[in-house]
Amino acid sequence: MTAPLTPPPPPHEQSAHRAWQQPAAGYAADAPRGSGLGWYGQDGPGMKTELREAAVTTVAVTLCGALLGVLWWWLAPHVPLVGDVTGDSWVVYLKDTEGEQAVGVDGTFTLLALAFGTVSAGIAFLARRRGGVPLVVALAVGGLLGSLLAWRLGVWLGPEQDVVAHAKQVGQGVTFSAPLRLGAKGALLAWSLTALVVHLGLTAMFGPRDPEPYPPYQQVQTPQGVPPKQ
């Protein structure tokens, strides 16, 4: 007489037992508690690191405003003025009343700010390869501060602000350049807005993708003739 054999467990119980023993795909099962490792065994940089990188980015972008100011002073068109004497007082007026040099001054600043915003966003993305609120805020704040620095530096490097004194210096009827002025103050936001848009686009196209929080669901198929367990 032979002893009765114990029947093997149903297939669905084996699958459930095996799935309970094996960790989910991509999960660091041997990661120590409190190490910050979870799904896919990695985590982003800490908040202190992000804030430190954001501070460095803000300072670097702001200092680039000095280069923008020099280029604006160098490339912006000059607005010609002429001084004349009426009685005992000096009068300064535009030499070319239909000229578009003043518009060109604002346009030059805006185009340079767009270029600086694109380059700063590209460098920030290549250096970090990921997004983050601190980095985005750093690009926006740094672009605004850099634009303000460029504006004031360009005005300081440009012609003398006192046009009457300048007219007296060069003489009556002599053409001289008007002070460098930014008529469209909205151009000060061009750098920040461009940096935000470009960085967002680069992150969306080439940035890392967020991993799935849970492994994909796999339906367990039971062999024919064996009813599934309720």
C-alpha positions in Angstrom: 0.0 0.0 0.0 1.3 3.4 -0.9 0.9 6.6 1.1 -1.5 9.2 -0.4 0.4 12.0 -2.1 -0.4 15.6 -1.2 -1.8 17.4 -4.2 0.2 20.4 -5.4 -1.2 23.8 -4.7 -3.3 25.4 -7.4 -1.4 27.5 -10.0 -2.9 30.7 -8.9 -1.7 30.1 -5.3 1.8 29.4 -6.6 1.8 32.7 -8.6 0.6 34.6 -5.6 3.2 33.0 -3.3 6.0 33.7 -5.9 4.8 37.3 -6.4 4.9 37.8 -2.6 8.4 36.6 -2.3 9.9 38.5 -5.2 10.2 42.3 -4.9 8.6 44.5 -7.5 10.6 45.2 -10.6 12.8 48.3 -10.2 12.4 48.5 -6.4 15.5 48.6 -4.3 14.5 45.8 -1.8 17.9 45.8 -0.1 18.0 49.6 0.4 18.4 50.6 4.1 15.5 52.3 5.8 15.8 56.1 5.7 18.3 56.1 2.8 15.9 57.9 0.5 16.0 55.0 -2.1 12.7 53.8 -3.3 11.4 53.0 -6.7 14.2 52.5 -9.3 16.7 52.8 -6.5 17.4 56.5 -6.8 16.0 59.9 -5.8 16.6 63.4 -6.9 18.9 65.8 -5.2 18.0 67.1 -1.8 16.4 70.5 -1.2 19.6 72.0 0.2 21.5 71.0 -3.0 18.7 72.5 -5.2 18.7 75.7 -3.2 22.5 76.0 -3.4 22.4 75.3 -7.2 19.6 77.9 -7.6 21.7 80.5 -5.7 24.7 79.9 -7.9 22.5 80.1 -11.0 21.0 83.4 -9.9 24.4 85.0 -9.3 25.8 83.7 -12.6 22.9 84.8 -14.7 22.8 88.2 -13.0 26.5 88.8 -13.7 25.9 88.0 -17.4 23.9 91.2 -17.4 27.1 93.1 -17.5 27.9 91.6 -20.9 24.4 92.4 -22.1 24.8 96.0 -21.1 28.1 96.3 -22.9 26.7 94.8 -26.1 23.6 97.0 -25.9 25.8 100.1 -25.6 28.0 98.9 -28.5 25.3 97.7 -30.9 22.4 100.1 -30.2 21.9 102.9 -32.9 22.7 106.4 -31.9 19.9 109.0 -31.8 21.2 112.3 -33.3 20.5 115.6 -31.5 21.3 119.2 -32.4 21.6 122.1 -30.0 20.6 125.7 -30.8 20.4 129.0 -29.0 17.1 130.8 -28.7 17.6 134.1 -26.9 19.6 133.4 -23.8 18.7 129.7 -23.6 19.7 126.5 -25.3 17.2 124.3 -27.1 18.0 120.7 -28.0 15.9 118.8 -30.6 16.1 115.8 -32.8 18.0 116.2 -36.0 15.9 113.6 -37.8 12.3 113.8 -36.6 11.2 110.8 -38.7 14.1 108.6 -37.7 13.6 105.2 -36.0 16.8 105.1 -34.0 14.9 105.3 -30.7 12.9 102.2 -31.7 16.1 100.5 -32.7 17.5 101.1 -29.2 14.7 99.2 -27.6 14.7 96.5 -30.3 18.4 95.9 -29.8 18.0 95.4 -26.1 15.1 93.1 -26.6 16.9 90.9 -29.2 19.9 90.6 -27.0 17.8 89.7 -24.0 16.1 87.0 -26.0 19.5 85.6 -27.0 20.8 85.7 -23.5 17.6 84.0 -22.2 18.0 81.2 -24.7 21.7 80.6 -23.9 21.3 80.8 -20.1 18.4 78.3 -20.2 20.4 75.9 -22.4 23.4 76.0 -20.2 21.3 75.5 -17.0 19.7 72.5 -18.6 22.9 70.9 -19.8 24.5 71.5 -16.4 21.7 69.8 -14.4 19.7 67.7 -16.9 16.5 68.1 -14.9 13.9 70.7 -13.9 12.9 71.8 -10.5 11.1 74.8 -9.0 14.3 76.4 -7.4 16.1 76.3 -10.8 13.2 77.8 -12.6 12.9 80.6 -10.1 16.6 81.2 -10.3 16.4 81.6 -14.1 13.5 84.1 -13.7 15.1 86.1 -11.0 18.5 86.1 -12.5 17.2 87.2 -15.9 15.3 90.1 -14.3 18.3 91.2 -12.3 20.6 90.8 -15.2 18.4 92.9 -17.4 18.3 95.7 -14.8 22.1 95.5 -14.5 22.4 95.7 -18.3 20.0 98.6 -18.5 21.8 100.7 -15.9 25.3 99.8 -17.2 24.4 100.7 -20.8 23.0 104.1 -19.7 26.1 104.7 -17.7 28.4 103.8 -20.6 26.4 105.8 -23.1 26.5 109.5 -23.8 26.1 112.2 -21.2 22.6 112.4 -19.6 22.5 116.2 -19.5 21.8 117.0 -23.1 21.9 120.8 -22.6 25.4 120.6 -21.1 26.4 118.3 -23.9 25.1 120.7 -26.5 27.0 123.6 -25.0 30.1 121.4 -25.0 30.0 120.5 -28.7 28.7 123.9 -29.9 25.7 125.3 -31.6 24.4 123.3 -34.6 26.8 120.4 -34.0 25.2 116.9 -34.0 25.8 114.7 -31.0 24.3 111.5 -29.7 21.4 111.4 -27.3 21.6 109.5 -24.0 21.0 105.7 -24.2 17.5 105.2 -22.9 15.2 102.2 -22.8 11.7 103.4 -23.7 9.9 100.0 -23.6 10.4 98.9 -20.0 8.7 95.6 -20.9 11.9 94.6 -22.6 13.3 94.0 -19.1 11.2 90.8 -18.9 12.3 89.3 -22.2 15.3 87.5 -20.7 13.3 85.9 -17.9 10.4 84.8 -20.0 12.6 83.4 -22.8 14.7 81.4 -20.2 11.5 79.9 -18.7 10.0 78.9 -22.0 13.3 77.4 -23.4 14.1 75.6 -20.2 10.5 74.2 -20.1 10.8 73.0 -23.7 14.2 71.3 -23.2 13.0 69.6 -20.0 9.8 68.3 -21.8 11.8 67.0 -24.8 15.0 65.7 -23.3 14.5 65.6 -19.5 14.3 62.4 -17.5 10.9 60.7 -17.3 9.2 60.0 -13.9 9.1 56.3 -13.2 5.8 54.5 -12.7 5.0 54.3 -9.0 3.7 50.7 -9.3 4.7 47.8 -11.7 2.3 47.1 -14.5 -0.6 44.8 -13.6 -0.3 41.2 -15.0 -3.3 39.1 -15.2 -2.8 35.5 -13.9 -4.3 32.9 -16.3 -5.6 29.7 -14.7 -5.5 26.5 -16.6 -8.6 25.1 -18.1 -10.8 23.2 -15.7 -9.5 25.0 -12.5 -11.8 27.7 -11.4 -10.2 30.9 -10.2 -10.0 31.5 -6.4 -12.6 33.9 -5.2 
